Amino acid sequence: MTQQTSAEQAPADQGLKSAESATEVAALPGARLILASASPRRLALLQQIGIEPDALLPADVDETPRKAEAPRDLARRLAREKLDEAAAALQRSGGDERTWLVSADTVVAVGRRVLPKAELPDEAADCLRLLSGRQHRVYTALCLLTPRGARRERLVESRVRFKRLSGREIEGYLGSGEWRGKAGGYAIQGLAGAFVVKLVGSYSAVVGLPLYETAALLEGEGFPVRARWGAMA
């Protein structure tokens, strides 16, 4: 889950004053949001709640777990590193003081074992066989950098149970190619939705971005989350 782009720069004379509140910042016509990802899933989720990012600014970070690093800690660290890298890139490009920057990372784990983002059929097959007939956890960490430089974080943990998968089901899913690049070797929003017996937690977090927490963080920091809702009617 990586990707990138950039954004236009707004006039400097509309920059923030340190005394301005988050609500006042949101009222500025240049209020902007950048998603530190080029994941089509995260973009679609933001669009689902009426938020169209002004730019995508993916961060290329090493996602290798550290020795004895817990899955939840890995998700938090990677989301922070993505935010830091995107913030540094934004600053190098001239920055924009009226920008909210959002990053996220999703980790699929069985116990303390972190499952890879499958790139090869054998990797995906190993993941599916491991997930078959059992419960696993999905950790999605969310980070927000506000125009005032404040940082906010959330970690959402969801539990997913798969049905017992037959060899034919695994082969059929591998043939779809849908698993490629997906944490745990599956995409819950696609064909693999038919494998899910039970989900406790946030469906959108399993897809890649927890919508309730994202909207709550942005709204709490003054971003106009519902600004476009009327235009969507």
C-alpha positions in Angstrom: 0.0 0.0 0.0 2.1 2.9 -1.3 1.7 5.6 -3.9 2.2 9.4 -4.8 1.6 12.8 -6.3 1.7 16.5 -5.4 -0.5 19.5 -5.1 -0.9 23.2 -6.0 0.4 25.8 -3.7 -2.0 28.4 -2.4 -1.3 32.2 -2.0 1.0 32.9 1.0 -0.9 36.0 2.1 -3.7 33.7 3.3 -1.3 31.7 5.6 -2.2 30.9 9.1 -1.8 33.1 12.1 -0.8 31.2 15.2 -3.9 32.5 17.1 -6.4 31.2 14.6 -8.6 28.3 15.7 -9.0 25.1 13.7 -12.5 26.2 12.8 -11.3 29.5 11.4 -8.7 27.6 9.4 -11.3 25.4 7.9 -13.3 28.5 6.8 -10.4 29.6 4.5 -11.1 29.0 0.8 -7.7 27.4 0.5 -8.3 24.6 3.0 -6.8 21.5 1.6 -6.4 17.8 2.4 -3.6 15.6 1.1 -3.7 11.8 1.4 -0.3 10.3 2.0 -1.1 7.3 -0.2 -2.0 6.4 -3.7 -4.1 3.4 -2.6 -7.3 3.4 -4.8 -9.1 1.8 -1.8 -8.2 4.6 0.6 -9.1 7.2 -2.0 -12.5 5.6 -2.6 -13.2 5.4 1.1 -12.6 9.1 1.5 -14.7 9.9 -1.5 -17.5 7.7 0.1 -17.8 10.3 2.9 -17.7 13.3 0.5 -14.0 14.1 0.8 -12.0 14.6 -2.4 -8.3 14.9 -1.5 -6.5 17.8 -3.3 -3.5 15.6 -3.9 -2.1 12.2 -3.3 1.4 12.2 -1.8 2.5 8.5 -1.3 5.4 7.7 0.9 7.8 4.9 0.1 8.8 3.4 3.5 10.4 0.1 4.4 7.5 -2.0 5.7 9.7 -4.8 7.1 8.7 -5.5 10.7 11.5 -5.0 13.3 12.6 -7.9 15.5 9.9 -8.8 18.1 7.7 -5.8 16.9 4.0 -6.4 17.7 1.6 -6.1 14.7 -0.2 -3.1 16.3 3.1 -1.3 16.9 4.2 -2.0 13.3 1.0 -0.4 12.0 1.5 2.7 14.2 5.1 3.0 13.2 4.5 2.7 9.5 1.6 5.2 9.5 3.9 7.7 11.4 6.7 7.2 9.0 4.4 7.7 6.0 3.2 10.9 7.6 6.7 12.1 8.3 7.9 11.4 4.8 4.9 13.0 3.1 5.2 16.1 5.4 8.9 16.4 4.5 8.1 16.2 0.8 5.4 18.8 1.2 7.8 21.1 3.0 10.5 20.7 0.4 7.9 21.6 -2.3 7.1 24.9 -0.6 4.4 23.5 1.6 1.0 25.0 2.3 0.1 26.1 5.8 -3.6 25.4 5.3 -3.1 21.7 4.6 -4.4 18.6 6.6 -2.2 15.6 5.9 -3.6 12.1 6.4 -1.7 8.8 6.4 -2.6 5.2 7.3 -1.2 1.7 7.4 -3.0 -1.7 7.6 -1.4 -4.8 9.1 -3.0 -8.3 9.0 -1.8 -10.7 11.7 -2.4 -14.1 13.1 -1.3 -13.9 16.7 2.0 -12.0 16.5 2.7 -13.2 13.0 2.4 -10.4 10.4 1.2 -11.5 7.1 2.8 -10.0 4.0 1.3 -7.9 1.2 1.3 -10.8 -1.2 3.0 -10.2 -4.5 3.4 -13.9 -5.6 0.8 -16.6 -5.9 2.7 -18.8 -3.4 2.6 -16.0 -0.8 -1.1 -15.4 -1.3 -1.8 -19.2 -1.1 0.2 -19.5 2.2 -1.8 -16.6 3.6 -5.1 -18.1 2.6 -4.3 -21.5 4.0 -3.2 -19.9 7.3 -6.4 -17.8 7.5 -8.7 -20.7 6.5 -11.2 -21.5 9.2 -9.7 -19.2 11.9 -9.8 -15.7 13.2 -7.2 -13.1 12.5 -6.8 -9.5 13.4 -6.5 -6.4 11.2 -4.8 -3.3 12.7 -5.2 0.0 10.9 -3.3 3.0 12.2 -4.4 6.5 11.2 -2.3 9.6 11.5 -3.2 13.3 10.9 -1.0 16.4 10.7 -3.0 19.6 11.1 -2.3 23.0 9.7 -1.2 24.1 13.2 1.3 21.3 13.3 -0.6 19.2 15.8 -0.5 15.4 15.3 -3.4 13.1 16.0 -3.4 9.3 15.9 -5.9 6.4 16.1 -5.4 2.6 16.0 -8.4 0.5 15.0 -8.3 -3.2 15.7 -10.8 -5.5 13.9 -11.3 -9.3 14.2 -12.1 -11.3 11.1 -13.0 -15.0 10.9 -12.8 -16.9 7.6 -14.7 -20.0 6.7 -12.7 -23.1 6.1 -11.4 -22.7 2.5 -11.3 -25.7 0.1 -8.4 -26.1 -2.3 -10.7 -25.2 -5.1 -11.7 -21.9 -3.4 -8.1 -21.0 -2.8 -7.1 -21.8 -6.4 -10.1 -19.9 -7.7 -9.2 -16.8 -5.7 -5.6 -17.0 -6.7 -6.8 -17.0 -10.3 -8.6 -13.8 -9.8 -5.4 -11.8 -9.1 -7.3 -9.8 -6.6 -4.9 -10.7 -3.8 -1.9 -9.0 -5.4 -0.5 -6.3 -3.2 -3.1 -6.9 -0.4 -2.1 -7.3 3.2 -2.8 -10.9 4.2 -3.3 -11.9 0.5 -7.0 -10.9 0.3 -9.3 -7.9 -0.3 -12.4 -8.0 1.9 -14.2 -5.5 -0.4 -13.9 -7.9 -3.3 -14.4 -11.6 -3.9 -12.9 -12.6 -0.6 -15.9 -11.0 1.1 -17.5 -14.4 0.5 -14.9 -16.0 2.8 -15.9 -13.8 5.9 -18.0 -15.6 8.5 -17.7 -12.8 11.1 -16.3 -9.4 11.5 -16.0 -7.5 14.8 -14.8 -4.0 14.4 -14.6 -1.6 11.5 -15.2 -2.9 7.9 -13.7 0.3 6.4 -10.6 -0.2 8.6 -10.1 -3.7 7.2 -10.4 -2.2 3.7 -7.7 0.3 4.6 -9.1 3.5 6.2 -11.4 3.7 9.3 -14.0 6.2 8.2 -15.6 7.0 11.6 -12.2 7.7 13.1 -11.0 9.6 10.0 -14.0 11.9 10.0 -13.9 12.4 13.7 -10.2 13.4 13.7 -10.6 15.8 10.8 -13.8 17.4 12.1 -12.2 17.8 15.6 -9.4 19.7 14.0 -11.6 22.0 11.9 -11.6 20.4 8.5 -15.0 20.9 6.8 -15.9 17.2 6.5 -19.5 17.8 5.4 -18.9 20.8 3.2 -19.8 18.9 0.0 -22.6 16.7 1.3 -25.4 19.0 0.0 -23.9 19.0 -3.5 -24.0 15.2 -3.5 -27.8 15.1 -3.1 
